[in-house]
Amino acid sequence: MTITERIEYDVKCLDAYFRKLFTMATEVSLQESSMVAMSEESESFIAHNVTAFIRPDMVCNVYSLVDFWLPQLCSFHKRKSNLVLSYKDIKGASDLNAYHKYLTKVAALSLQNAQPSYDHLDNLRMVRNCDIHNGGHIKDEQQRIKLEQVPGITASGSLVIIADSFVWDSLNHAKVYLCAIAQA
């Protein structure tokens, strides 16, 4: 199995897992709303409550996929090109940025076609960090401004709301970016 095939397999597994989670969230929401007579606002609240746990987990899973594969891909290109520097020798604004710098500057990979995917993954990193470090809450106005510029991300008070589309777009961009690196 090639590296690209392994990445595609991992993405396919996450896709299947996410579909099951979304189905479960819908079923739970329907069960809860049929068990209790509620106002429209309450039904929306319950549906949001279930997915409030699921979507952030999905965001973390996609970022974990990227975070798992990038060091492996950097090491692959280091060996392939007999490079002296390792990705560990490169500093960046984030780990994602350091990997990208290593791949484009040191390994000299042409990743221009995957730039939109890299940009999306950087937004994914920002959303994931908000989930992990702030419990899904926006810490300040500067972070709010940045997050609200991300398609598929909105705020409800201080809480970050992740749309289904953001999850699916993130998984797709992870596949595009990682496969572009593997095939470069």
C-alpha positions as CSV (number, residue, x, y, z in Angstrom):
1,M,0.0,0.0,0.0
2,T,1.4,3.4,-1.0
3,I,1.5,6.4,1.4
4,T,-1.3,8.0,-0.6
5,E,-3.4,4.9,-0.4
6,R,-2.8,4.7,3.4
7,I,-3.9,8.4,3.8
8,E,-7.0,7.8,1.6
9,Y,-7.9,4.7,3.7
10,D,-7.6,6.7,7.0
11,V,-9.8,9.5,5.5
12,K,-12.3,6.9,4.3
13,C,-12.4,5.4,7.8
14,L,-13.0,8.9,9.4
15,D,-15.7,9.6,6.8
16,A,-17.6,6.4,7.7
17,Y,-17.2,7.1,11.5
18,F,-18.4,10.7,11.0
19,R,-21.5,9.5,9.1
20,K,-22.3,7.1,11.9
21,L,-21.9,9.9,14.5
22,F,-24.2,12.3,12.6
23,T,-26.8,9.6,12.2
24,M,-26.6,8.9,15.9
25,A,-26.9,12.6,16.7
26,T,-30.0,12.8,14.5
27,E,-31.6,9.7,16.1
28,V,-30.9,10.9,19.7
29,S,-32.4,14.3,18.9
30,L,-35.5,12.7,17.4
31,Q,-35.9,10.3,20.4
32,E,-35.5,13.1,22.9
33,S,-37.9,15.4,21.1
34,S,-40.6,12.6,20.8
35,M,-40.3,11.7,24.5
36,V,-41.0,15.1,25.8
37,A,-43.5,17.7,24.6
38,M,-41.3,20.7,24.1
39,S,-41.4,24.1,22.5
40,E,-39.5,24.6,19.2
41,E,-36.7,26.4,21.1
42,S,-36.2,23.4,23.5
43,E,-36.0,21.0,20.6
44,S,-33.4,23.1,18.9
45,F,-31.5,23.3,22.2
46,I,-31.4,19.4,22.6
47,A,-30.3,18.9,19.0
48,H,-27.6,21.5,19.5
49,N,-26.5,19.9,22.8
50,V,-25.9,16.5,21.2
51,T,-23.9,17.8,18.2
52,A,-22.1,20.2,20.5
53,F,-20.1,17.2,21.7
54,I,-19.9,15.4,18.4
55,R,-18.6,18.2,16.0
56,P,-15.7,19.4,18.2
57,D,-14.6,15.7,18.5
58,M,-14.7,15.4,14.7
59,V,-12.6,18.6,14.4
60,C,-10.1,17.1,16.8
61,N,-10.1,13.8,14.9
62,V,-9.4,15.5,11.5
63,Y,-6.6,17.6,13.0
64,S,-5.2,14.4,14.7
65,L,-5.1,12.8,11.3
66,V,-3.1,15.7,9.9
67,D,-0.9,15.8,12.9
68,F,-0.2,12.1,12.6
69,W,0.7,12.2,8.9
70,L,2.7,15.4,8.6
71,P,5.8,14.1,10.6
72,Q,5.7,10.9,8.6
73,L,5.5,12.7,5.3
74,C,8.3,15.0,6.3
75,S,10.5,12.0,7.3
76,F,9.6,10.3,4.0
77,H,10.7,13.3,2.0
78,K,13.9,13.7,4.1
79,R,14.9,10.1,3.2
80,K,13.8,10.4,-0.4
81,S,15.8,13.6,-1.0
82,N,18.7,12.8,1.4
83,L,18.1,16.0,3.3
84,V,20.3,17.1,6.2
85,L,17.7,19.0,8.1
86,S,14.8,17.3,9.8
87,Y,11.3,18.8,10.3
88,K,12.2,19.1,14.0
89,D,14.9,21.7,13.0
90,I,12.3,24.1,11.6
91,K,10.4,26.6,13.7
92,G,7.1,28.1,12.7
93,A,4.1,30.0,14.0
94,S,2.6,26.6,14.8
95,D,3.5,23.0,14.3
96,L,1.4,23.0,11.1
97,N,3.3,26.0,9.8
98,A,6.7,24.4,10.7
99,Y,5.8,21.3,8.8
100,H,4.7,23.3,5.8
101,K,7.8,25.4,5.9
102,Y,9.9,22.3,6.0
103,L,8.1,20.7,3.1
104,T,8.2,23.8,0.9
105,K,11.5,25.4,1.9
106,V,13.8,22.5,2.8
107,A,12.3,19.6,0.8
108,A,11.4,22.2,-1.9
109,L,8.0,20.6,-2.7
110,S,5.7,22.5,-4.9
111,L,2.4,22.7,-2.9
112,Q,0.8,25.8,-4.5
113,N,-2.1,23.7,-5.7
114,A,-2.7,22.6,-2.2
115,Q,-2.4,26.1,-0.6
116,P,-6.2,26.5,-0.2
117,S,-6.2,23.2,1.7
118,Y,-3.3,24.3,3.9
119,D,-5.1,27.6,4.6
120,H,-8.3,25.6,5.6
121,L,-6.2,23.3,7.8
122,D,-4.7,26.4,9.6
123,N,-8.3,27.5,10.3
124,L,-9.1,24.0,11.5
125,R,-6.1,24.2,13.8
126,M,-7.4,27.5,15.3
127,V,-10.9,26.0,15.8
128,R,-9.4,22.8,17.3
129,N,-7.2,24.9,19.7
130,C,-10.2,26.8,20.8
131,D,-12.0,23.6,21.5
132,I,-9.1,22.0,23.3
133,H,-7.7,24.9,25.3
134,N,-10.9,27.0,25.9
135,G,-13.6,24.3,26.1
136,G,-15.1,25.6,22.8
137,H,-15.4,29.1,24.1
138,I,-14.0,32.3,22.6
139,K,-11.5,33.9,24.9
140,D,-11.4,37.4,23.6
141,E,-12.7,39.7,20.8
142,Q,-9.6,39.2,18.6
143,Q,-10.2,35.4,18.6
144,R,-13.9,36.0,17.9
145,I,-13.1,38.1,14.8
146,K,-10.7,35.5,13.5
147,L,-13.1,32.6,14.1
148,E,-16.1,34.3,12.6
149,Q,-14.2,34.8,9.3
150,V,-13.9,31.0,9.0
151,P,-16.7,29.5,6.7
152,G,-18.8,27.1,8.8
153,I,-17.9,28.6,12.1
154,T,-20.2,31.0,14.0
155,A,-20.5,32.1,17.6
156,S,-23.4,31.9,20.0
157,G,-22.4,34.1,22.8
158,S,-18.9,32.9,23.7
159,L,-19.5,29.4,22.3
160,V,-18.0,28.3,19.0
161,I,-20.6,26.6,16.8
162,I,-19.3,24.2,14.1
163,A,-21.4,23.5,11.1
164,D,-21.5,20.1,9.5
165,S,-20.0,21.6,6.3
166,F,-16.9,22.7,8.2
167,V,-16.3,19.1,9.4
168,W,-16.7,17.7,5.8
169,D,-14.7,20.5,4.3
170,S,-11.9,19.9,6.8
171,L,-11.8,16.2,6.1
172,N,-11.6,16.9,2.4
173,H,-8.9,19.5,2.7
174,A,-6.9,17.1,4.9
175,K,-7.0,14.5,2.2
176,V,-6.1,17.0,-0.5
177,Y,-3.2,18.5,1.4
178,L,-1.7,15.2,2.7
179,C,-2.1,13.4,-0.7
180,A,-0.4,16.4,-2.5
181,I,2.6,16.0,-0.1
182,A,2.7,12.2,-0.6
183,Q,2.6,12.5,-4.3
184,A,5.1,15.4,-4.6
